[in-house]
Amino acid sequence: MAQKSSPRAPHSDLQVLLFIVALCFTCALLLAGVAYTLRVPQKLAKEFDQSKQMLIAAKILSPSGYFEILEEDGAMIPAQFEEATKLLVSVDEEDPPLATEDQIQALSDARIRPLLTNKEGNVFTLEEKDLDLTEYLEKNQKTGYANLPLKLFYVMLPNKQEAFTKTAKEAADSLDAIYSVVIPVSGFGLWAPIYGFLAVEPNGDTVIGTTWYEQAETPGLGANISEPNWQKQFYGKLIFQESPGGEVDFQTAEMGIIVVKGKVQDVYGSSPKGRSAVDGMSGATLTGDGVTDAYRNSLTPYREFLIKLEEDKS
């Protein structure tokens, strides 16, 4: 007759505890490994998206995803990217080809240069100040760059092949020959911080366009700040606000773009101040106020730099 086996002794509290600790350690190690592995792709994706948003603000890339060329009269001409030259060439197509990620990256590398300015409006490269762009962005992005001793901005080089070889230093030394300046903008909406870009002509005053790449406003209301139909009204607006008589003192003028409650025509009529204002969003007055504050607070610290641009173009 087979001998019955004795029942297995239950696990001790210490064994259970050690098992739990080992399991937690293993899971933590796996999660840390996954996070580390994803860190670089996430960083590259974020940098790519910000470059894309700058191109949209500067009206080089349309919100619909195809390249475009901004004419002097404000007309937007669909364009395509030439791989060999990195130039944008106009196309006579009602349905222009969409830009690929590789093309957007190549164009960004060719035409965008990060630079720094101080409160006196002097311009420096990051290399001259021994700063690494990635570290600078990670350290200061959430608090903004406008109030730093060295404030970040970007220049967009023109659609000319000879411009694409310019270093950041060469671009800084020839700001009168750039296509546009792009200034980071940040502030607070109704619910959370908002981050975007404002592209300005080389005269330091006339807006080309704007984008908001991070916001958490109410869909259908305040979130409309990210909608192309709302953003398109920024083209041609002035960031140095004119006096009632139409004059502007660049040293003392209020700066920024005002988001009015209602329509600009109803609020300002023929007043010159309307040239620095855009229509508000129905049901999103507080978001509009936050956006107005964001433009004012982000642009005013760049006053001396923008004045120098204006003087160079005069």
C-alpha positions as CSV (number, residue, x, y, z in Angstrom):
1,M,0.0,0.0,0.0
2,A,1.4,3.4,-1.1
3,Q,2.5,5.6,1.7
4,K,0.6,8.9,1.8
5,S,2.8,12.0,1.4
6,S,2.8,14.5,4.1
7,P,1.1,17.8,3.4
8,R,3.5,20.6,2.2
9,A,4.3,23.1,4.8
10,P,2.9,26.6,4.0
11,H,5.3,29.3,2.9
12,S,6.6,31.4,5.7
13,D,5.9,35.1,6.0
14,L,9.5,35.8,5.2
15,Q,9.3,33.7,1.9
16,V,6.2,35.6,0.8
17,L,7.9,38.9,1.6
18,L,11.0,38.0,-0.3
19,F,9.0,36.9,-3.3
20,I,7.0,40.2,-3.4
21,V,10.3,42.2,-3.1
22,A,11.9,40.2,-5.9
23,L,8.8,40.7,-8.1
24,C,8.7,44.4,-7.5
25,F,12.4,44.8,-8.2
26,T,12.1,42.8,-11.5
27,C,9.1,44.9,-12.6
28,A,10.8,48.2,-11.7
29,L,13.9,47.1,-13.6
30,L,11.9,46.2,-16.7
31,L,10.0,49.5,-16.5
32,A,13.2,51.5,-16.1
33,G,14.6,49.7,-19.1
34,V,11.6,50.5,-21.2
35,A,11.6,54.1,-20.1
36,Y,15.3,54.4,-21.0
37,T,14.8,52.8,-24.4
38,L,11.9,55.1,-25.3
39,R,13.6,58.3,-24.0
40,V,15.6,59.0,-27.1
41,P,12.8,58.3,-29.6
42,Q,10.4,60.4,-27.6
43,K,12.9,63.2,-27.4
44,L,13.5,63.1,-31.2
45,A,9.7,63.0,-31.8
46,K,9.2,66.1,-29.7
47,E,12.1,68.0,-31.4
48,F,10.6,67.0,-34.8
49,D,7.2,68.2,-33.8
50,Q,8.5,71.6,-32.6
51,S,10.5,72.1,-35.9
52,K,7.3,71.2,-37.8
53,Q,5.3,73.8,-35.7
54,M,7.9,76.5,-36.4
55,L,7.7,75.8,-40.2
56,I,3.9,76.1,-39.9
57,A,4.2,79.4,-38.0
58,A,6.6,80.7,-40.7
59,K,4.2,79.6,-43.4
60,I,6.7,77.2,-45.0
61,L,4.6,74.2,-44.2
62,S,0.8,74.4,-44.4
63,P,-1.4,73.0,-41.6
64,S,-2.7,70.5,-44.2
65,G,0.8,69.1,-44.5
66,Y,2.2,70.3,-47.8
67,F,5.0,72.8,-48.3
68,E,4.2,76.3,-49.4
69,I,5.9,79.5,-50.5
70,L,4.8,82.9,-49.1
71,E,4.7,85.6,-51.8
72,E,5.4,89.3,-51.0
73,D,1.7,90.0,-51.5
74,G,0.7,87.4,-48.9
75,A,-0.4,84.8,-51.4
76,M,0.5,81.2,-50.5
77,I,1.8,79.1,-53.4
78,P,1.8,75.3,-53.0
79,A,5.3,73.8,-53.3
80,Q,7.3,70.6,-53.3
81,F,10.7,69.8,-51.8
82,E,13.6,69.0,-54.2
83,E,15.7,66.3,-52.6
84,A,18.9,67.3,-54.4
85,T,18.9,71.0,-53.7
86,K,16.6,71.1,-50.6
87,L,14.8,74.0,-52.3
88,L,11.0,74.5,-52.3
89,V,9.7,74.9,-55.8
90,S,6.1,76.0,-56.7
91,V,3.7,73.5,-58.2
92,D,0.6,74.1,-60.2
93,E,-1.5,71.4,-58.5
94,E,-4.8,71.6,-56.8
95,D,-3.7,68.7,-54.7
96,P,0.0,69.3,-53.9
97,P,2.1,66.4,-52.6
98,L,2.2,66.1,-48.8
99,A,5.6,66.6,-47.2
100,T,7.2,63.5,-45.7
101,E,8.8,63.4,-42.3
102,D,12.2,63.0,-43.9
103,Q,11.6,66.1,-46.1
104,I,10.4,68.1,-43.1
105,Q,13.5,67.1,-41.1
106,A,15.8,67.9,-44.0
107,L,14.2,71.3,-44.6
108,S,14.4,72.1,-40.9
109,D,18.1,71.2,-40.7
110,A,18.7,73.4,-43.8
111,R,16.8,76.5,-42.7
112,I,16.4,76.7,-38.9
113,R,19.2,78.1,-36.7
114,P,18.8,78.5,-32.9
115,L,20.3,81.7,-31.5
116,L,20.3,83.7,-28.2
117,T,19.8,87.4,-27.4
118,N,20.2,89.4,-24.2
119,K,18.4,92.4,-22.7
120,E,20.6,94.7,-24.8
121,G,19.5,93.0,-28.0
122,N,23.0,91.5,-28.8
123,V,22.9,88.2,-30.5
124,F,25.0,85.1,-29.7
125,T,25.3,81.5,-30.8
126,L,24.9,78.7,-28.2
127,E,28.5,77.7,-28.9
128,E,29.7,81.2,-28.0
129,K,28.0,80.9,-24.6
130,D,29.1,77.2,-24.2
131,L,25.5,76.0,-24.0
132,D,24.0,72.8,-25.3
133,L,20.7,73.3,-27.0
134,T,19.1,70.1,-25.7
135,E,20.1,70.8,-22.1
136,Y,19.0,74.4,-22.4
137,L,15.6,73.4,-23.7
138,E,15.1,70.7,-21.1
139,K,16.0,73.0,-18.3
140,N,14.0,76.1,-19.3
141,Q,11.1,75.0,-21.6
142,K,8.5,74.8,-18.9
143,T,9.3,78.2,-17.4
144,G,9.9,79.9,-20.7
145,Y,12.9,81.7,-22.2
146,A,11.8,85.3,-22.3
147,N,13.0,86.2,-18.8
148,L,16.4,84.4,-19.0
149,P,19.6,86.4,-19.3
150,L,20.1,84.6,-22.6
151,K,16.8,84.3,-24.5
152,L,16.2,81.7,-27.2
153,F,15.0,82.5,-30.6
154,Y,15.3,80.9,-34.0
155,V,16.0,82.3,-37.5
156,M,14.6,80.9,-40.7
157,L,16.9,81.1,-43.6
158,P,15.5,82.1,-47.0
159,N,14.6,79.6,-49.7
160,K,18.0,79.9,-51.4
161,Q,20.5,77.1,-51.8
162,E,23.5,79.3,-50.8
163,A,21.8,80.1,-47.5
164,F,21.5,76.4,-46.4
165,T,25.3,76.2,-45.7
166,K,25.3,79.1,-43.3
167,T,26.3,78.3,-39.7
168,A,24.5,79.8,-36.8
169,K,27.3,82.3,-36.4
170,E,27.0,83.4,-40.1
171,A,23.2,83.7,-39.7
172,A,23.7,85.8,-36.5
173,D,26.0,88.1,-38.4
174,S,23.6,88.7,-41.3
175,L,20.1,89.0,-39.8
176,D,19.1,91.4,-42.5
177,A,19.3,88.5,-44.9
178,I,17.0,86.0,-43.1
179,Y,13.5,84.9,-44.0
180,S,12.0,85.2,-40.5
181,V,12.5,85.2,-36.8
182,V,10.6,82.6,-34.6
183,I,10.1,83.4,-31.0
184,P,8.9,80.9,-28.4
185,V,5.7,82.0,-26.7
186,S,4.4,80.6,-23.4
187,G,1.8,81.5,-20.8
188,F,-1.3,80.2,-19.1
189,G,-4.7,79.3,-20.6
190,L,-7.8,78.6,-18.6
191,W,-6.7,75.2,-17.5
192,A,-3.0,74.7,-18.0
193,P,0.2,76.2,-19.4
194,I,0.3,76.9,-23.2
195,Y,3.4,76.8,-25.4
196,G,3.8,78.0,-29.0
197,F,5.7,80.0,-31.6
198,L,5.3,83.4,-33.3
199,A,7.0,84.0,-36.6
200,V,7.9,87.6,-37.4
201,E,9.3,89.2,-40.5
202,P,12.9,90.4,-40.5
203,N,11.6,93.9,-39.7
204,G,11.0,92.7,-36.1
205,D,7.4,93.9,-36.1
206,T,5.2,92.2,-38.7
207,V,3.7,88.8,-37.9
208,I,3.9,86.0,-40.4
209,G,2.0,83.4,-38.3
210,T,1.6,81.6,-35.0
211,T,1.1,78.1,-33.7
212,W,0.4,76.5,-30.3
213,Y,2.0,73.1,-30.0
214,E,0.9,72.3,-26.4
215,Q,-2.3,73.3,-24.7
216,A,-5.1,71.7,-22.7
217,E,-8.0,74.1,-23.4
218,T,-11.6,73.2,-23.7
219,P,-12.3,71.4,-27.1
220,G,-14.4,73.6,-29.4
221,L,-13.8,76.7,-27.3
222,G,-10.4,77.7,-26.0
223,A,-8.7,74.8,-27.9
224,N,-9.5,76.8,-31.0
225,I,-6.2,78.6,-30.5
226,S,-4.6,75.6,-32.2
227,E,-7.0,75.7,-35.2
228,P,-5.7,77.0,-38.5
229,N,-8.8,79.0,-39.2
230,W,-8.2,81.1,-36.1
231,Q,-4.5,81.3,-36.5
232,K,-4.7,82.6,-40.1
233,Q,-5.8,86.1,-38.9
234,F,-2.4,86.7,-37.4
235,Y,-0.7,87.3,-40.7
236,G,0.3,90.9,-41.1
237,K,-0.5,92.0,-37.5
238,L,2.0,94.2,-35.7
239,I,3.6,93.3,-32.4
240,F,4.5,97.0,-31.5
241,Q,1.1,98.5,-30.9
242,E,0.5,101.9,-32.5
243,S,-0.8,105.0,-30.7
244,P,-4.3,106.3,-31.5
245,G,-2.7,108.7,-34.0
246,G,-1.0,105.8,-35.8
247,E,2.5,106.5,-34.5
248,V,4.7,103.9,-32.8
249,D,7.6,104.6,-30.3
250,F,9.4,101.3,-30.4
251,Q,11.1,102.0,-27.0
252,T,7.8,102.5,-25.1
253,A,5.0,100.9,-27.2
254,E,3.1,98.1,-25.7
255,M,3.9,94.8,-27.3
256,G,2.0,91.7,-28.3
257,I,-1.1,90.6,-30.1
258,I,-4.5,91.3,-28.3
259,V,-7.2,88.7,-28.4
260,V,-10.3,90.8,-28.1
261,K,-13.7,89.7,-26.8
262,G,-15.7,89.6,-30.0
263,K,-14.6,91.1,-33.3
264,V,-11.7,93.4,-33.8
265,Q,-13.8,95.7,-36.1
266,D,-16.5,96.0,-33.3
267,V,-14.0,96.7,-30.6
268,Y,-11.5,99.0,-32.3
269,G,-13.2,100.1,-35.5
270,S,-10.6,102.0,-37.6
271,S,-8.3,102.6,-34.6
272,P,-4.6,101.7,-35.3
273,K,-4.7,99.4,-32.3
274,G,-6.7,97.0,-34.4
275,R,-3.6,96.2,-36.4
276,S,-2.3,94.4,-33.3
277,A,-5.5,92.6,-32.4
278,V,-7.3,89.4,-33.5
279,D,-10.9,88.2,-33.1
280,G,-11.6,86.3,-29.9
281,M,-13.2,82.9,-29.6
282,S,-16.8,82.5,-28.6
283,G,-17.1,81.2,-25.1
284,A,-13.4,81.3,-24.4
285,T,-12.8,84.8,-23.0
286,L,-10.4,83.6,-20.3
287,T,-8.4,81.6,-22.7
288,G,-8.2,84.7,-24.9
289,D,-7.0,86.8,-22.0
290,G,-4.3,84.1,-21.3
291,V,-3.1,84.2,-24.9
292,T,-2.9,88.0,-24.9
293,D,-0.8,87.8,-21.7
294,A,1.4,85.1,-23.2
295,Y,2.2,87.2,-26.3
296,R,2.8,90.4,-24.3
297,N,5.0,88.7,-21.6
298,S,6.9,86.6,-24.1
299,L,7.6,89.3,-26.6
300,T,8.3,92.4,-24.4
301,P,11.7,91.0,-23.1
302,Y,12.8,90.7,-26.7
303,R,12.2,94.5,-27.3
304,E,15.8,95.6,-27.9
305,F,16.5,92.7,-30.2
306,L,13.4,93.4,-32.3
307,I,14.2,97.1,-32.4
308,K,17.6,96.3,-33.8
309,L,16.0,94.2,-36.5
310,E,13.7,97.1,-37.3
311,E,16.6,99.5,-37.5
312,D,18.5,97.2,-39.8
313,K,15.6,97.1,-42.2
314,S,14.9,100.8,-42.1
